[in-house]
Amino acid sequence: MARRTAPILLALLLLALPAAGCGSDEEELHVIEGEPIESGEVTYNVVISRFLNPDDVEDEAYVEGQFSAPPGEQYFGVFMRLINHGDEPVELPDEMTVRDTLDTVYEPLETESPFALPLGEMIQADGEIPVAGSIAADGPTGGALVLYLVEEASTENRPLELEIPLPSGETGIIELDI
């Protein structure tokens, strides 16, 4: 009898393992680049982050209207996709900051770039940013840009983290992969 029940118990145990992690309503608010933060009805995802070269053909549109970076500083782009899964529009945060391990905080720059993420504006119900068919959605990164001017020394103070004020009042943190 014991020989018959052991395989059945093992099968039941294997079936129960995937369900053991289910049921958690806790949202993950600290993720790495490429993993989404789900907050309420909105998904925030960093597609890619990287330093930008204003002399490069691809990057010149990202820094459109900006002055030349001072010595010791570089433009840094965070390219994001946001999706509102809800039935109501949701206001985007006014700013998303980047912080290094020395607690240096970088604020987003105002930009004239056609790739810019519209901070402080609304994402429509069942909407997506960048909007399908837009220059940002069809561009090389497929994401909307949040532009920063950071100290070159920040590359030594990694990881850089994007801090997103969420509608819930909490702060989502995405560790950037540079």
C-alpha positions in Angstrom: 0.0 0.0 0.0 2.8 2.5 0.8 4.3 2.0 -2.6 1.0 3.1 -4.2 0.4 6.1 -2.1 4.0 7.6 -2.4 3.7 8.4 -6.1 0.2 9.9 -5.6 1.4 12.0 -2.7 4.4 13.1 -4.8 2.1 14.1 -7.7 -0.2 16.1 -5.3 2.8 17.9 -3.8 4.1 18.8 -7.3 0.7 20.1 -8.3 0.5 22.2 -5.1 3.9 23.9 -5.5 2.9 26.4 -8.2 -0.1 27.5 -6.2 1.9 28.1 -3.1 3.2 31.4 -4.4 -0.2 32.5 -5.6 -2.7 34.6 -3.7 -0.4 37.4 -2.7 -2.0 40.8 -3.2 1.1 42.6 -2.4 2.4 44.7 -5.3 6.1 44.6 -6.1 7.2 48.2 -5.9 11.0 47.6 -6.2 12.0 46.0 -9.4 14.8 45.9 -11.9 14.8 47.4 -15.4 12.6 45.4 -17.7 10.2 44.3 -14.9 7.0 46.2 -14.5 5.6 48.0 -11.5 1.9 47.5 -11.2 0.2 50.3 -9.2 -3.6 50.3 -9.2 -4.6 50.2 -12.8 -1.3 51.5 -14.3 1.8 49.5 -15.3 5.1 51.4 -15.3 8.0 49.7 -17.2 11.5 50.9 -18.1 12.3 49.5 -21.6 15.9 50.7 -21.6 18.0 53.4 -19.9 21.3 54.7 -21.3 23.6 57.6 -21.7 22.9 59.7 -24.7 25.3 61.1 -27.3 24.0 64.4 -28.8 26.5 64.0 -31.7 24.9 60.6 -32.6 22.2 60.7 -35.3 19.8 58.6 -33.3 20.4 60.5 -30.1 20.2 64.1 -31.4 16.3 63.9 -31.4 16.3 62.8 -27.8 18.2 65.9 -26.7 16.5 68.3 -29.1 16.4 71.9 -27.7 19.0 71.1 -24.9 22.2 73.0 -24.4 25.6 71.2 -24.6 26.3 69.2 -21.5 28.8 70.9 -19.2 32.1 69.1 -18.7 31.7 66.2 -16.3 28.0 65.8 -17.1 26.1 63.7 -19.6 22.6 63.3 -20.8 20.8 60.2 -19.6 17.6 58.8 -21.0 15.1 56.5 -19.4 12.7 55.1 -22.0 9.4 53.9 -20.6 6.1 52.2 -21.5 3.0 52.9 -19.4 -0.3 51.2 -19.7 -3.6 52.2 -18.0 -5.7 49.0 -17.7 -8.5 50.9 -16.0 -11.7 52.6 -17.1 -10.7 56.1 -15.9 -7.9 58.4 -16.9 -4.9 58.6 -14.5 -2.7 61.5 -13.9 1.0 60.8 -14.4 3.5 62.0 -11.8 5.0 65.5 -12.4 8.5 64.1 -12.0 10.4 60.9 -11.7 13.8 61.2 -10.1 17.0 59.2 -10.6 19.1 58.6 -7.4 22.6 57.1 -7.1 24.1 55.2 -4.2 25.5 58.5 -2.7 21.9 59.9 -2.6 22.6 62.3 -5.4 19.1 63.0 -6.9 18.6 64.0 -10.5 15.4 65.8 -11.7 14.0 65.3 -15.1 14.6 68.0 -17.7 11.9 69.8 -19.6 12.4 68.8 -23.2 11.2 69.6 -26.7 11.9 66.0 -27.8 9.1 64.3 -29.8 10.0 61.2 -27.8 9.3 62.8 -24.4 7.0 61.1 -21.8 4.3 63.7 -20.9 5.0 64.0 -17.2 2.1 65.5 -15.2 -0.4 64.8 -18.0 -3.1 62.1 -18.2 -2.9 58.6 -19.5 -6.3 57.8 -20.9 -8.5 54.9 -19.8 -7.2 51.7 -21.6 -4.4 54.0 -22.8 -0.8 53.5 -23.5 2.3 55.7 -23.5 3.8 56.0 -26.0 0.7 56.0 -28.1 0.7 53.3 -30.8 1.9 54.8 -34.1 3.7 57.7 -32.4 7.3 58.6 -33.1 8.2 57.3 -29.7 6.3 54.0 -30.1 7.8 53.4 -33.5 11.3 54.7 -32.5 14.3 52.5 -31.8 13.5 52.0 -28.1 9.8 51.8 -28.3 9.5 53.9 -25.2 8.7 57.4 -24.1 11.7 59.4 -22.9 12.4 60.9 -19.5 15.6 63.0 -19.9 18.2 63.8 -17.2 21.5 65.5 -17.0 23.7 63.5 -14.6 27.3 63.7 -13.4 29.6 61.3 -15.2 30.8 60.2 -11.7 27.3 58.6 -11.2 28.5 55.7 -13.3 30.7 54.8 -10.3 27.7 55.2 -7.9 25.5 52.4 -9.2 23.0 51.2 -9.3 21.0 54.2 -10.3 17.4 54.0 -9.3 14.3 55.6 -10.9 11.9 56.7 -8.3 8.3 57.0 -9.4 5.6 58.7 -7.2 2.6 56.4 -7.6 -1.1 57.3 -7.4 -1.3 55.2 -4.2 1.1 57.6 -2.4 3.9 55.0 -2.4 7.1 55.3 -4.4 8.0 52.7 -7.0 11.7 52.1 -7.5 13.2 50.6 -10.7 16.9 49.7 -10.6 18.4 50.9 -13.9 20.7 48.7 -15.9 23.6 50.9 -17.0 
